[in-house]
């Protein structure tokens, strides 16, 4: 009888097989199945979010504090998301997380890394205010004032740039919004350049919609002599040559190039006296509009992003060296 009670009797009181209540509570054997299914606090529970199995009594702590898929607010930016994403992937990009500056020890918000801190970081390399005269140095911000106070260095750079500007033999002209300028029939003049340090002064003229018989079909280009400080030491009329290139914007070759030599018997070759620049001499039929477009066989494209880029250089006859002066009174 005792053996029956312990092993088989459906009415016998037995402890919960999952050990709930420290085995102090006993359950009628025939009700154990129902107990394990719906009442036992130690029964298994499968989380609907992460599919992890926990004991039912730990359901609430798991859902609120332990589930890796629980809803979670980032403590830095306060935006919600799944816990394991917020604490890994999101943390690596969260704009409100403090990160150390790569150049100094100060911690900054990630969102300020590029937009603000680099403007004040004392270890950031910064461009010298004299960069436009050729100073290529980039001292740390903390050393910038001392560098810029180096008057001798920057004076030498300024003098060197002035000499280069005076003596430059080539000029590059970028013509933007070309289609509009062509439609309006604009005439564009470049800034001036010199054939040598004490040479002829000239500029480039571009007629966007052509000139004369080439109007509406070609781009016309002309080199115009200008009144210069050294004209009295130069040989007149000007009989040098000017090379005008329309640059290929796909690669540094196959530029469209034409050279023109100024004849001695035309007005454009004479010294400019009564105006700032002469009438110009060049190529009215320099290039057709059709030739500006992309050519796959040659990999050339002269008109790109509605822009043309010209380069002009000049070779001039020698000036009069015996009249060259170092001082004028």
C-alpha positions as CSV (number, residue, x, y, z in Angstrom):
1,X,0.0,0.0,0.0
2,X,2.8,2.4,0.9
3,X,4.5,1.6,-2.4
4,X,1.3,2.3,-4.3
5,X,0.9,5.7,-2.6
6,X,4.4,6.8,-3.4
7,X,4.5,5.6,-7.0
8,X,1.0,5.4,-8.5
9,X,-1.7,6.9,-6.4
10,X,-3.3,9.8,-8.4
11,X,-4.4,11.4,-5.1
12,X,-1.0,11.3,-3.5
13,X,0.6,14.6,-2.6
14,X,4.0,15.1,-4.3
15,X,6.4,18.0,-4.7
16,X,6.5,20.0,-7.9
17,X,8.9,18.3,-10.4
18,X,10.3,21.8,-11.2
19,X,11.0,22.5,-7.6
20,X,8.7,25.6,-7.2
21,X,8.3,27.0,-3.6
22,X,11.5,25.2,-2.5
23,X,9.5,21.9,-2.7
24,X,7.6,23.0,0.4
25,X,4.2,22.9,-1.5
26,X,2.9,19.5,-2.5
27,X,0.5,18.9,-5.3
28,X,-1.9,16.0,-6.0
29,X,-0.3,13.8,-8.5
30,X,-3.1,13.9,-11.0
31,X,-2.9,17.8,-11.1
32,X,0.8,18.0,-11.7
33,X,0.4,18.3,-15.4
34,X,-2.0,21.2,-15.1
35,X,0.2,22.8,-12.5
36,X,3.2,22.6,-14.8
37,X,1.3,24.0,-17.7
38,X,-0.3,27.0,-16.1
39,X,0.5,27.6,-12.5
40,X,4.1,26.6,-11.7
41,X,6.3,29.7,-11.5
42,X,9.2,27.7,-12.6
43,X,7.6,26.5,-15.9
44,X,9.4,27.4,-19.1
45,X,8.5,30.6,-20.9
46,X,9.7,31.4,-24.4
47,X,10.2,35.1,-24.9
48,X,8.2,36.4,-27.9
49,X,10.8,38.9,-28.8
50,X,14.2,37.1,-28.5
51,X,12.8,33.5,-28.4
52,X,15.0,32.8,-25.4
53,X,13.6,30.3,-22.8
54,X,13.4,31.5,-19.2
55,X,11.4,30.4,-16.1
56,X,8.0,32.0,-15.9
57,X,8.8,33.8,-12.6
58,X,11.6,35.6,-14.4
59,X,9.3,36.7,-17.3
60,X,8.9,40.3,-16.2
61,X,12.6,41.0,-15.2
62,X,13.6,39.4,-18.5
63,X,11.2,41.5,-20.6
64,X,12.1,44.7,-18.8
65,X,15.8,44.3,-18.0
66,X,17.4,41.3,-19.7
67,X,15.9,40.7,-23.1
68,X,18.3,41.7,-25.9
69,X,15.3,42.6,-28.1
70,X,13.5,44.8,-25.6
71,X,12.6,48.4,-26.3
72,X,15.4,50.6,-25.1
73,X,16.2,54.3,-25.1
74,X,19.7,55.4,-25.9
75,X,21.0,57.2,-22.7
76,X,22.9,59.7,-24.9
77,X,20.5,60.7,-27.7
78,X,17.3,59.4,-26.0
79,X,16.1,57.8,-29.2
80,X,14.3,54.4,-28.9
81,X,15.3,51.1,-30.5
82,X,16.1,47.5,-29.9
83,X,18.5,47.0,-26.9
84,X,21.2,45.0,-28.7
85,X,21.2,47.4,-31.6
86,X,21.2,50.5,-29.4
87,X,24.2,49.3,-27.4
88,X,26.3,48.1,-30.3
89,X,25.7,49.4,-33.8
90,X,23.9,52.6,-32.7
91,X,26.5,53.4,-30.1
92,X,29.2,53.4,-32.7
93,X,27.3,56.2,-34.7
94,X,25.2,57.9,-32.0
95,X,25.8,61.7,-32.5
96,X,25.5,62.4,-28.8
97,X,28.2,60.0,-27.6
98,X,31.4,61.7,-26.4
99,X,34.5,60.6,-28.3
100,X,38.1,61.8,-27.9
101,X,39.4,64.2,-30.5
102,X,42.0,62.4,-32.7
103,X,44.4,65.3,-32.3
104,X,44.0,66.4,-28.7
105,X,42.7,64.9,-25.4
106,X,39.4,66.8,-25.3
107,X,36.2,64.7,-25.5
108,X,33.6,66.0,-27.8
109,X,30.2,65.0,-29.0
110,X,30.4,62.9,-32.1
111,X,28.0,65.3,-33.9
112,X,30.5,68.2,-33.3
113,X,33.6,66.3,-34.5
114,X,33.6,67.9,-37.9
115,X,31.2,70.8,-37.6
116,X,32.6,72.7,-34.6
117,X,35.5,71.3,-32.7
118,X,38.0,71.3,-35.6
119,X,37.5,75.1,-35.7
120,X,38.9,75.6,-32.2
121,X,41.1,72.5,-31.7
122,X,44.6,73.8,-30.8
123,X,46.2,70.7,-32.4
124,X,44.4,71.1,-35.8
125,X,46.7,72.0,-38.7
126,X,45.4,75.2,-40.2
127,X,46.1,77.2,-43.4
128,X,48.3,80.3,-43.1
129,X,46.4,83.5,-43.9
130,X,49.1,84.2,-46.5
131,X,48.3,81.0,-48.5
132,X,47.1,83.1,-51.5
133,X,50.7,84.4,-52.0
134,X,52.1,80.9,-51.9
135,X,52.6,80.0,-48.2
136,X,51.8,76.3,-48.2
137,X,52.6,75.7,-44.5
138,X,49.9,74.5,-42.1
139,X,51.1,75.0,-38.6
140,X,49.0,73.7,-35.6
141,X,46.5,76.3,-34.5
142,X,48.4,76.9,-31.3
143,X,51.5,77.9,-33.4
144,X,49.6,79.9,-36.1
145,X,50.2,83.4,-34.6
146,X,53.9,82.8,-34.3
147,X,54.1,81.5,-37.8
148,X,52.2,84.4,-39.3
149,X,54.4,86.9,-37.5
150,X,57.3,85.7,-39.7
151,X,57.3,88.8,-41.8
152,X,60.5,88.0,-43.7
153,X,59.2,84.7,-45.0
154,X,55.9,86.1,-46.2
155,X,57.5,89.2,-47.8
156,X,59.8,86.9,-49.8
157,X,56.7,84.9,-50.9
158,X,54.9,88.0,-51.9
159,X,57.8,89.3,-54.0
160,X,58.2,85.9,-55.7
161,X,54.5,85.9,-56.6
162,X,54.6,89.4,-58.0
163,X,57.5,88.4,-60.2
164,X,55.7,85.3,-61.4
165,X,52.6,87.3,-62.2
166,X,54.5,89.9,-64.1
167,X,56.5,87.3,-66.0
168,X,53.9,84.7,-66.7
169,X,53.8,83.5,-70.3
170,X,50.5,81.5,-70.2
171,X,47.0,82.2,-69.1
172,X,44.1,79.9,-68.4
173,X,40.5,81.2,-68.8
174,X,37.4,79.3,-67.7
175,X,34.2,80.3,-69.4
176,X,31.2,79.2,-67.4
177,X,27.5,79.2,-68.4
178,X,28.6,78.9,-72.0
179,X,25.2,78.1,-73.5
180,X,23.7,81.3,-72.0
181,X,26.6,83.4,-73.2
182,X,26.4,81.9,-76.7
183,X,22.7,82.7,-76.8
184,X,23.3,86.2,-75.8
185,X,26.3,86.6,-78.2
186,X,28.6,87.5,-75.3
187,X,32.2,88.6,-75.9
188,X,34.5,87.6,-73.1
189,X,37.9,89.1,-72.2
190,X,40.4,87.3,-70.0
191,X,42.7,89.1,-67.5
192,X,46.0,90.2,-68.9
193,X,49.3,88.3,-69.1
194,X,52.8,89.1,-70.4
195,X,55.0,87.3,-72.9
196,X,57.9,87.8,-70.5
197,X,58.9,89.8,-67.4
198,X,59.3,93.0,-69.5
199,X,57.4,91.7,-72.5
200,X,54.2,92.4,-74.5
201,X,51.0,92.6,-72.5
202,X,47.9,90.9,-74.0
203,X,44.7,89.2,-73.2
204,X,42.4,86.6,-74.8
205,X,39.0,87.4,-76.4
206,X,36.4,84.8,-76.8
207,X,33.2,85.4,-78.9
208,X,30.8,82.7,-77.6
209,X,28.5,82.8,-80.6
210,X,31.2,83.4,-83.3
211,X,32.2,86.5,-85.2
212,X,31.4,87.7,-88.7
213,X,30.7,84.8,-91.1
214,X,31.2,82.2,-88.3
215,X,28.4,83.6,-86.1
216,X,26.0,80.9,-85.0
217,X,28.3,78.0,-86.0
218,X,31.7,78.5,-84.3
219,X,33.5,79.8,-81.2
220,X,35.8,82.6,-82.2
221,X,39.0,83.5,-80.4
222,X,41.5,86.4,-80.6
223,X,44.6,87.5,-78.9
224,X,44.5,91.2,-78.1
225,X,47.6,93.3,-77.5
226,X,47.3,95.7,-74.6
227,X,48.9,98.9,-73.5
228,X,51.9,98.0,-71.3
229,X,54.6,99.6,-69.2
230,X,57.4,98.3,-71.3
231,X,56.0,99.1,-74.8
232,X,58.8,101.6,-75.5
233,X,61.5,99.0,-75.2
234,X,59.7,96.4,-77.4
235,X,59.8,95.8,-81.2
236,X,56.8,97.0,-83.1
237,X,54.8,95.9,-84.9
238,X,54.4,92.7,-82.9
239,X,55.2,89.7,-85.1
240,X,55.2,87.0,-82.5
241,X,52.9,83.9,-82.3
242,X,50.1,83.0,-80.0
243,X,48.9,79.5,-79.3
244,X,45.3,79.1,-78.1
245,X,44.2,75.8,-76.7
246,X,40.7,74.6,-75.8
247,X,41.4,72.0,-73.0
248,X,40.1,68.4,-73.2
249,X,38.2,68.0,-69.9
250,X,38.4,64.2,-70.0
251,X,42.2,63.8,-69.8
252,X,45.4,65.8,-70.2
253,X,45.9,65.2,-73.9
254,X,44.1,65.8,-77.2
255,X,43.6,69.4,-76.4
256,X,42.3,71.5,-79.3
257,X,45.1,73.7,-80.3
258,X,45.7,76.4,-83.0
259,X,48.6,78.8,-83.4
260,X,48.4,82.2,-85.1
261,X,51.3,84.5,-86.1
262,X,50.6,88.2,-86.1
263,X,51.5,89.7,-89.5
264,X,53.3,93.0,-89.4
265,X,50.9,94.8,-91.7
266,X,47.7,94.6,-89.7
267,X,46.3,97.0,-87.2
268,X,46.1,94.2,-84.5
269,X,50.0,94.0,-84.5
270,X,50.5,97.7,-83.8
271,X,51.4,99.3,-80.4
272,X,48.2,100.2,-78.5
273,X,48.2,104.0,-77.9
274,X,44.7,105.4,-77.7
275,X,42.8,102.6,-75.8
276,X,43.5,99.9,-73.2
277,X,43.6,97.0,-75.8
278,X,43.8,96.5,-79.5
279,X,41.2,94.9,-81.8
280,X,42.8,91.4,-81.6
281,X,44.0,88.9,-84.1
282,X,43.1,85.2,-84.2
283,X,40.8,82.5,-85.4
284,X,37.1,83.5,-86.2
285,X,36.4,79.8,-87.1
286,X,38.3,78.4,-84.1
287,X,36.0,75.4,-83.4
288,X,32.5,74.4,-84.4
289,X,29.8,74.0,-81.8
290,X,29.4,70.3,-82.8
291,X,33.1,69.6,-82.0
292,X,32.6,70.8,-78.4
293,X,30.6,67.7,-77.5
294,X,32.0,64.3,-76.3
295,X,33.8,62.2,-78.8
296,X,34.1,58.6,-77.6
297,X,36.6,57.6,-80.2
298,X,39.1,60.2,-79.1
299,X,37.9,60.5,-75.5
300,X,37.6,64.3,-75.9
301,X,35.0,66.6,-74.4
302,X,35.7,70.3,-74.6
303,X,32.3,71.5,-73.3
304,X,31.6,69.9,-69.9
305,X,29.2,71.1,-67.2
306,X,28.4,74.1,-69.5
307,X,32.1,75.2,-69.2
308,X,35.0,75.7,-71.6
309,X,38.6,76.0,-70.4
310,X,41.1,77.9,-72.6
311,X,44.8,78.1,-72.3
312,X,46.8,80.7,-74.2
313,X,50.6,81.2,-74.5
314,X,52.7,83.5,-76.6
315,X,56.2,83.6,-78.1
316,X,57.4,87.1,-78.9
317,X,60.4,88.6,-80.7
318,X,63.2,90.0,-78.5
319,X,62.7,93.4,-77.0
320,X,65.4,96.0,-77.0
321,X,67.8,95.0,-74.2
322,X,69.9,98.1,-74.5
323,X,66.9,100.2,-73.5
324,X,65.9,98.1,-70.5
325,X,66.0,100.3,-67.4
326,X,66.2,99.6,-63.7
327,X,65.1,103.1,-62.6
328,X,62.9,105.8,-64.1
329,X,62.8,109.4,-63.0
